[in-house]
Amino acid sequence: MENGSKKTAKVWKNGVELSHTDGTKDAEFLSIALMDGVVYTAGSESNGTVGVGKVWKNGQELYATDGTTDAACQAIAVVKE
């Protein structure tokens, strides 16, 4: 989805948008997984220089690469213990 000139990553859960980023930097999802009503997404968000690989859980950032080199999380799998 485009927000002006920025790519924004969005997902809706039960008709409600889960905000993952603030829309000021390019972002994209490359994978999505669902388990027990929880939405997990993986992709990247620009830090202004390179893409930072990130994983989100219901819109909250869980993990990010250090942002020193271009990266993206390509896929996500969730395993129930």
LODREN-356166 format. One record per residue: residue in one letter; y, z, x negated of N, C-alpha, C in turn. Coordinates in steps of 0.2 Angstrom, whole numbers, plus 2048, in hexadecimal, padded with zeros to 3 digits. Layout:
<nodes>
AYZXYZXYZX/...
</nodes>
This chain:
<nodes>
M7FA8007FC8008008008068007FC/E80B7FC7FD8117FC7F98178007FC/N81A8047F88208087FA8268067F6/G82A8017F982F7FE7F582C7F97F0/S82C7FB7EA8297F77E58237FB7E1/K8218017E481C8057E18168047E5/K8108047E280A8047E580880C7E7/T80780D7ED8058147EF7FE8157F1/A7FA81A7EF7F381B7F17F48207F7/K7F081E7FD7F08228037E9821806/V7E88278097E282780D7E382C814/W7E082A8197E182E81F7DA831821/K7DB8388237D583C8257D783E82C/N7D283C8317D383D8387DA83B83A/G7DD8368387E383383A7E9836837/V7E883B8327ED83E82F7EE83C827/E7F383A8257F483781E7F483D819/L7EF83C8147EF84180F7F383E809/S7F98418077FD83F8027FA8417FB/H7F983C7F77F683D7F07FB83D7EB/T8008397EC8068387E780D8387EB/D8128397E78198397EB81C8327EC/G81882D7EA81B8267EB8208247E6/T8218277E18268257DC8238217D6/K81D8227D581981E7D081381A7D3/D8118157D080C8117D28058157D2/A8018147D77FB8187D87F68137DB/E7F08147DA7EB8117DE7E48157DE/F7E08147E47DA8177E47D58117E2/L7D08137DF7CA80E7DD7C48107E0/S7C38167E37BD8197E67BF81E7EA/I7BB81F7EF7BB8257F47B48277F6/A7B482E7F77AD8317F97AF8367FE/L7AA8378037AB83C8087A5841808/M7A68478097A184C8097A385280D/D7A08548127A185A8177A985A819/G7AB85481B7B285481D7B8854817/V7B58548117BA85480B7BA84D809/V7C184A8077C28448057C38447FD/Y7BF8417F97C08407F27C28397F0/T7C88397EC7CA8327EA7CB8327E3/A7CA82C7E07CA82B7D97CE8257D8/G7D38257D27D781F7D17DB8217CB/S7E281E7CC7E78207C67EE8207C9/E7F28237C67F98247C77FD8237C1/S80281F7C180681D7BB80A8237B9/N80A8247B280F82A7B08158277AD/G8168207AF81C81C7AC81B8187A6/T81581A7A381481679D80C81379E/V8088177A08018157A17FE8187A7/G7F88167A97F58187AF7F181F7AD/V7F28247B17EE82A7B07E882A7B5/G7E282B7B27DC82B7B77DC8327BA/K7DB8327C17DC8387C57D68387CA/V7D483E7CC7D08407D27D48447D6/W7D38437DD7D68477E27D184A7E7/K7D28507EA7CE8527EF7D38547F5/N7D28517FA7D68528007DE8527FE/G7DF84D7FA7E684C7F87E98507F2/Q7E58557F07E785A7EA7E48577E4/E7E88567DF7E58547D87E08597D5/L7DA8577D47D585B7D17D585A7C9/Y7D68547C77D48527C07D984C7BE/A7DB84C7B87DF8477B57DE8467AE/T7DE8407AB7DE83E7A47E48417A1/D7E584179A7EB8437977F183F797/G7F08397997F683479A7F8831793/T7F483278E7F682F7877F4827787/T7EF82678A7EC81F78B7EB81D792/D7EB8167937EA81479A7E381579C/A7E38187A27DC81A7A57DC81A7AD/A7D68197AF7D581A7B77CE81C7B8/C7CE8207BD7C78227C07C481D7C4/Q7BF81A7C27BC8147C57B88157CB/A7B481B7CB7B081D7D17AF8247D1/I7AD8267D77AC82D7D87A582E7DD/A7A28337DB79C8357DF79C83D7E0/V79A83F7E679A8467E77938487E9/V79084D7E578A8507E678A8577E9/K7868587EF78685E7F27818637EE/E7838697EC77E86D7E977A8717EE/
</nodes>
